């Protein structure tokens, strides 16, 4: 008589519902195994194995440390870093460094959420929905992260620019989703084209696109940091940079941004002809002669 399988049959829908839990559990076991293997390689013997060789590596296991929560993009896991005693220097895990609470990918997610308009008061609620209720996040930790971003931004603005030989500068004002004010500030961006063909970001500051004062502050900061005047500036026709340049670099050439000009031309055409017109108009700047461009 054939034996019947008495194991419970789990429906595919239930397996699918537990898919993320299943992945987190396996990742948690994998990282815990990596931590144990790291200590095994350090002390030269497995768990519970005695030290036999005279010249065996120093150190011995001292039980597991406190449970640590680690936020991943698939959720939050809990692991215990093994403790080691008898070493000349303090053991610092390369798998899970001290004070590590989130992966690099989760750290990169936080400023992206902020820039896309998520208010700081909603961060914890939104991220716990993504990372789980055990995610090691708090309003205080988010404020510390924001303060660190601001310090990083200030440090990026400090280097001198005396060695840059800028031929032309491109300027534009970009509106992001961050901020809840009625009149949002734009990101005033300047990119420089160097004599060797490279392009470098010169400035990223908040301000008003049409404000002469905002763009004037950007230009003064670049000059204070040692940047020499460039020959030509390329920008949209409605930016306040033209008035600021008229005061600070009156002899520099001015050129209308080709991309903005193309967009303006297409906006004046019926929508049904815009796809074909875009192909033709975008090819014009690359024509070899003026007559070919006009054709």
N, C-alpha and C positions, 0 to 999 in steps of 0.2 A: 504494500500500500504506500503510495507516494506521500511524503510528509508535506504538510501545508506550511507555508511561510507565515508565522505568527507575528512578525515585526510590523509595527504600525506603519501605514502608508501615509507619507507626508505629501500633501498636495503641492503642486508647483507654485500655486499662488502664495502659500505660506512660506515656501522657500524664498520666493522673490521678495516678500515683505521683510524677511530677515537677512536679505542679501548684504546690507551695509553692516549690520551687527556681526554677521559671519566674517566679513572682510576685516573689521576692526579687531575682532578676537584673534584672528590669525596674525595680523600685523603686531598686535600686542605680544603674542607668544614669540614671534620672530625677534622683536627688539629685545625682549627679556633674555632670549637665548644668546643674542649677540653680546649683551652685557656680561653674561656668565662666561662666554667664550673669551671675552676680553680679559677677564680676571684670570682665567685658566692660562692664557698665554703669558700673563704678567708673572704669576707665581710659579709656573712650570708644573702644575699638577691639578688634577680635577677635584671637584668637591669631595670632601671627606678623605682624600688621599693624604697619606703621611709624607713628610719630607724625609727622603732617604739619602740622597746624595749629599756629600759634604759641601760641594760647590754649587748646590741648588740656589736658584734665585731667592733673594730675601723676600719677606712678606708672607702673610697668611690671611685667609679669609676671616672676617669678623661678623658674619651674618648679613642679612639684607638691611638696607637702609629704609628710611620711611617711604611709603608709597608716593610716587610722583605722578602728577597728571601732566600729560603732554598733548597739546592741541595739534591735530593733523587736519588736512583738508577733508578727510573722510570722517572726522569726528574726534573725540577725545579718548585716549587710552590711559591706563594706569600701569606703571612699571615700578620696580624697586631696583635701585642701583646697588650692587654688592659693595660692602665695605671691606677695606683692606687695611691691615695694621702691619707694623714692623718694617716700613719702608723708610729710606733716607729722606724722601720727599713725599709730599702729599699726593695721593693718587687722584688724578683727574681723568675721568672717562672721556674718550674721544667719541664714543657712540652717543653719550648723553652728558654733555658738559654741565658744570655746576650752574645752577640758576636758569637752565634752559627750560622754558615752559611752552614753547611753540616752535614749529618748524619754520624754515625760511619762507616757505610758500604761504603759510598763514600770516606771517609778519608782513609779506608783500600785499596780502589781501586787505589789511586794515587801512593803509593810506588810499587804496583804490576805492574802498567804500566811502571814505571821507570825501574824496574828490568827486564822487558821483552824487554827492548831495545828502548822504546819510548823516543826520544830526548826531552829535556825540551822545545825547541822551538816549538814542535808539540803538547805539552800537551793541550794548550788552544783550538786549533782547534779540536783535537780528542774528548776532554771531552765535548765541546759544542755540538758536534754531538750526544753524548750520553745523556747529561743532558739538552740540549736546549740552545738557544741563551741567555736566561736570567740567566744562571748559574753564581753565584758569584765567578768567577775565573779570575785571571789575572796572567801575568808572575811574577809580584812581589810577589803575594801570594804563587805561586808555589815555588819560591826561598826561601821564609820564611819557607815553609814546609820542603824543603830539608835541610835547616839549622837546623831545629828542629830534623829531623831524625839523623843528624850527632851528635847533642848534646845527643840524646838518646843513640846512639851507644857508645859515649865516657863514658857516665854514667854507661852503662852496663859493661864496661871494668874495672871499678875502684874497685869493692869489693875485699877484701883479700881472698885468697884461702888456708890459713893455716890450716883450720879445715877439709879440704877434704883429705880423705885417698884413693888415687887412686891406684888400683891394676894394671890396664892396660889402655893404651891409644890408641884410634883408630884415624888415620889421613888420610885425603884425600884432594885432590884439585878439586874443582868443578867449572866448567865454566858456568856463567850465560849469558844472552843475553844483559845485560846492557853494555853500552859503544860502541863507534864507532871506536876505535883505531884499527890499523892493528893487533897488538898483545895484545889481551885482558888479563888483569890480572885475575887470578883465585881466588876463595874464599878458603883460607886455613883453614880447619875445623879440630878441635881436640875435641874428645869426650872421657870422662873418665868413666871407670867402677869402682864403689866404692865397698868397702868391704861388704856393706849391700845389694848389688845387683842393686842399682840404677845407672842410667847413667846420666851424666851431660855434658852440652856443656861447654868446657873450653875456646875455642878460635874460632873466626871467623874473619880472617884478609885477606886483599887482598895481592896478591903476585904471584910469579911464581911457578908452581907445581914442576919443576925440579931444583929449585934454593936452594942451601944450605944456602945462605944468608937469603932468605925469611923465610925458616923454622927455621933457627937459631934465627931470631928476635922473632918469635912466642914463641919458647922455653925460650928465655931469659926473655920475658915479664911474662910468667907464673912463672918462678923462682923468679922474682922480686916481684910478688904478693904473694909469700909465698907457692907456690905449691911444695910439696916434690917430689923427683924423684920416678917414678913408676917402676914396675918390668918388664913389657913387652910392646912393641909397636907393633901395628898391622897396616899395610899399604900396599899400592901397591908397586910393586918392582921398579917402575920408579920414585918415588918421591925423591926430594932432602932432605927429612927429615932424610934419613939414614946417609948421610954424616954429617948433623948437630948433630944427636944423637951420632955419633962416637966421636965427640969432647966434647959434654956436658954431655952425659950419657953413657960412654963407657962400663959400666958393665951391662946395661939393656939388657934383651933378645929381640930378634927381631922375628917377625912372619909375614909371607906373608898373605895378606888378602885372605880369602877363596873365597869370591865373585869374586874378580878379577881373582883368579886362575881358577875358574869354567868358567868364560867368556873366558879366554885365551884358555882353553881346547876345548870349544865348537866352537870357531872361527877356530880351526884347523880341524874341521870335516865337511863333506859334509852337506849342509843345510837340505837335506831330512831326515837325521838321528838325527838332533839336538834336535827336540822335545822329542824323546824317551831318547836320551842321557842326556838331562837336568834333566829328572825325576830321572835317575839313579845316576848321578853325585851329584845332590843336596842332595841325601839321604846318601851319603858316610860319611859326618862328623858326622852323628847321629847313625852310626853303633855302637853296643855295644862292639865289639872286632875288632882287626886289621884284622883277617882273614875274618870276615864278611864284613869289609870294602873293602878288596881286591876282594872278590867275586862279 
